Amino acid sequence: MLRLKCIGGPLYGQEYSHPYHEFTFLDQHTGKKIVYRKHTLDFKPPQDFFVAESISRNFAYQLALQVLHSQYLSKN
């Protein structure tokens, strides 16, 4: 089962487990369905994230940097 950080949408920054490379999340507050897909972003080393479909790859990269930075700060 994949356990990856989510980029975009209501699950932003949270880890989410799912057995497939794609899943649909139903936001209970808005009733909107958000499709998340696994993307490998070009970090050193490459890292996988679940990215909301409405987010461009470039923007996902920038948001992932923020998630990784906040994760780093919370450990140190």
Secondary structure, 3 states (H helix, E strand, C coil): CEEEEEECHHHCCCEEEECCCEEEEECCCCCCEEEEEEEEECCCCCEEEEEECCCCHHHHHHHHHHHHHHHHHHHC
